[in-house]
Amino acid sequence: MSGRRRRRLGRVYRLMIDATAPDLGVRLGAVGPVREKLDKALKDWGIGPADRADMMWIAHELVANALRHSPPGLHQVSLFLFPEGHRLVVTVHDGSRAKPYLPADAVGNDGAESGRGMLLVEALAERWQADLTSHGKKVWAVLALQEPVPPLQLASIMPQAVRRAAVIAAVASTSRLYAVRPRRAVA
């Protein structure tokens, strides 16, 4: 995951999470609905139960950390999920510039209050990293899948695509914004 931007074709799941509440408890209340939406997306993609559970834990920890450490106010946390062959990549963007780390005192410390989430990410993910951005940071993790993501079934989305194309064509043919005026000859 370098700083280069790559155009993604195929499946991408995007989710914006409201992190504007000043109360931390309210912000953390968004984690449950995120898990439900993410679980549905993973099921729709045909991801098996074991891989789905692992990705849910990884995403849960990354989103909870982002909501916990992102400054409250006019900000949202964003989550992106996409498959790459036998892997799932999840990226969470937030407004904090504090990078997550693995605290040495959390390992084997039953009384540790925090820090265990990134230990869980470390244990489940093939790799993870945090990168600073111009507006905070992005934390990404890669989960190696037991089975590859099934190919996108174009037949199941074709009727919807055809309907959208028909609506766009109808709007374009009746809208003055899309009207093509004939060129005038220059004398």
C-alpha positions as MATLAB code, in Angstrom:
seq = 'MSGRRRRRLGRVYRLMIDATAPDLGVRLGAVGPVREKLDKALKDWGIGPADRADMMWIAHELVANALRHSPPGLHQVSLFLFPEGHRLVVTVHDGSRAKPYLPADAVGNDGAESGRGMLLVEALAERWQADLTSHGKKVWAVLALQEPVPPLQLASIMPQAVRRAAVIAAVASTSRLYAVRPRRAVA';
ca = [
       0.000    0.000    0.000;
       2.155    2.849   -1.181;
       1.187    6.490   -1.495;
       0.315    5.960   -5.172;
      -3.323    6.104   -6.110;
      -4.567    3.183   -8.125;
      -7.844    2.976   -9.933;
      -9.839    0.050   -8.601;
     -12.048   -1.960  -10.885;
     -14.618   -4.357   -9.525;
     -15.705   -4.552   -5.918;
     -15.096   -1.703   -3.520;
     -17.085   -1.092   -0.364;
     -17.070    2.466    1.009;
     -18.602    3.642    4.248;
     -18.609    7.061    5.909;
     -18.917    7.045    9.698;
     -20.030   10.105   11.649;
     -17.324   11.117   14.131;
     -18.641   14.604   14.851;
     -20.219   13.953   18.257;
     -18.246   15.483   21.140;
     -19.162   12.535   23.384;
     -16.846    9.543   22.900;
     -19.594    7.075   23.838;
     -21.834    8.400   21.074;
     -18.999    8.149   18.536;
     -18.170    4.588   19.602;
     -21.860    3.689   19.257;
     -21.320    3.783   15.483;
     -19.145    0.647   15.588;
     -22.111   -1.767   15.866;
     -23.906   -0.518   12.736;
     -20.583   -0.504   10.866;
     -20.103   -4.185   11.745;
     -23.617   -5.015   10.491;
     -23.125   -3.207    7.166;
     -19.679   -4.680    6.669;
     -20.926   -8.194    7.446;
     -23.654   -7.813    4.815;
     -21.144   -6.600    2.207;
     -18.796   -9.512    2.937;
     -21.684  -12.008    2.715;
     -22.778  -10.454   -0.588;
     -19.231  -10.936   -1.890;
     -19.317  -14.617   -0.931;
     -16.660  -14.393    1.797;
     -16.701  -17.477    4.051;
     -17.663  -17.295    7.745;
     -14.124  -17.678    9.167;
     -12.622  -14.996    6.909;
     -15.647  -12.788    7.522;
     -15.192  -13.070   11.294;
     -11.488  -12.199   11.060;
     -12.159   -9.167    8.846;
     -14.941   -8.044   11.163;
     -12.514   -8.048   14.123;
      -9.856   -6.163   12.152;
     -12.317   -3.555   10.860;
     -13.937   -3.243   14.306;
     -10.602   -2.400   15.928;
      -9.503    0.022   13.196;
     -12.847    1.858   13.208;
     -13.024    1.966   17.025;
      -9.491    3.395   17.175;
     -10.333    5.973   14.517;
     -13.492    7.039   16.346;
     -11.654    7.130   19.673;
      -8.666    9.172   18.478;
     -10.218   11.336   15.767;
     -10.884   14.864   17.000;
     -14.621   15.519   17.413;
     -16.212   18.199   15.297;
     -16.747   18.470   11.577;
     -15.172   15.180   10.657;
     -16.066   11.740    9.447;
     -14.153    8.502    9.497;
     -14.118    6.572    6.239;
     -13.721    2.866    5.626;
     -12.771    1.276    2.306;
     -12.775   -2.469    1.709;
     -11.728   -4.237   -1.461;
     -10.544   -7.699   -2.496;
      -7.210   -8.402   -4.160;
      -7.157  -12.070   -5.177;
      -6.764  -14.170   -2.032;
      -6.706  -11.068    0.167;
      -9.063   -8.456    1.568;
      -7.731   -4.969    2.197;
      -9.433   -2.617    4.645;
      -8.399    1.021    4.970;
      -9.697    3.433    7.606;
      -9.073    7.181    7.311;
      -9.469    9.570   10.243;
      -8.502   13.089   11.291;
      -5.934   12.181   13.944;
      -2.233   12.215   13.145;
      -1.402    9.874   16.041;
      -0.278    6.540   14.606;
      -1.411    3.324   16.299;
       1.269    1.163   17.837;
       1.698   -2.115   19.670;
       2.254   -1.271   23.344;
       4.845   -3.549   24.916;
       3.040   -3.590   28.259;
      -0.229   -4.943   26.769;
       1.281   -8.330   25.887;
       0.483  -10.768   28.680;
      -0.830   -7.984   30.918;
      -4.340   -8.946   32.010;
      -4.804   -5.536   33.638;
      -3.992   -3.484   30.526;
      -6.753   -0.954   29.859;
      -5.987   -0.370   26.204;
      -3.712   -1.424   23.382;
      -5.114   -4.885   22.854;
      -6.986   -3.945   19.688;
      -3.848   -3.484   17.634;
      -2.482   -6.745   19.073;
      -5.572   -8.414   17.634;
      -5.023   -6.711   14.264;
      -1.370   -7.795   14.358;
      -2.402  -11.403   15.055;
      -5.115  -11.634   12.380;
      -3.735   -9.497    9.554;
      -1.075  -10.598    7.110;
       0.304   -7.075    7.472;
      -0.867   -3.623    8.550;
       0.496   -0.107    8.485;
      -0.403    3.476    9.346;
       0.439    6.338    6.975;
       0.069   10.051    7.650;
      -2.051   11.993    5.158;
      -2.654   15.700    4.639;
      -5.798   15.504    6.815;
      -4.846   12.899    9.409;
      -3.911    9.301    8.761;
      -4.961    6.100    7.081;
      -4.511    2.716    8.689;
      -4.737   -0.313    6.452;
      -4.646   -4.038    7.042;
      -4.498   -7.020    4.708;
      -6.268  -10.272    5.530;
      -5.140  -13.422    3.710;
      -8.282  -15.353    2.748;
      -8.751  -19.105    2.972;
     -10.670  -18.974   -0.324;
     -10.399  -16.309   -3.039;
     -13.221  -13.838   -3.454;
     -15.656  -15.311   -6.000;
     -15.648  -13.459   -9.325;
     -18.132  -10.655   -9.767;
     -21.285  -12.017  -11.361;
     -22.066   -9.453  -14.047;
     -25.373  -11.128  -14.897;
     -26.754  -10.241  -11.474;
     -25.982   -6.535  -11.865;
     -26.819   -6.177  -15.566;
     -30.570   -5.447  -15.153;
     -29.762   -2.627  -12.736;
     -27.085   -1.251  -15.082;
     -29.502   -1.371  -18.026;
     -32.140    0.532  -16.020;
     -29.588    3.175  -15.030;
     -28.438    3.562  -18.621;
     -32.060    4.011  -19.760;
     -32.643    6.732  -17.153;
     -29.433    8.530  -18.127;
     -30.360    8.342  -21.821;
     -33.853    9.695  -21.105;
     -32.490   12.597  -19.072;
     -29.822   13.357  -21.645;
     -32.348   13.401  -24.494;
     -34.759   15.766  -22.711;
     -32.373   18.015  -20.798;
     -31.265   21.334  -22.224;
     -27.959   20.879  -20.424;
     -27.118   17.992  -22.743;
     -28.525   19.570  -25.894;
     -26.034   19.676  -28.734;
     -26.301   22.798  -30.772;
     -25.228   22.710  -34.405;
     -22.072   24.641  -35.168;
     -22.450   27.818  -37.123;
     -20.364   28.333  -40.174;
     -17.804   31.069  -39.812;
     -17.759   33.467  -42.760;
];
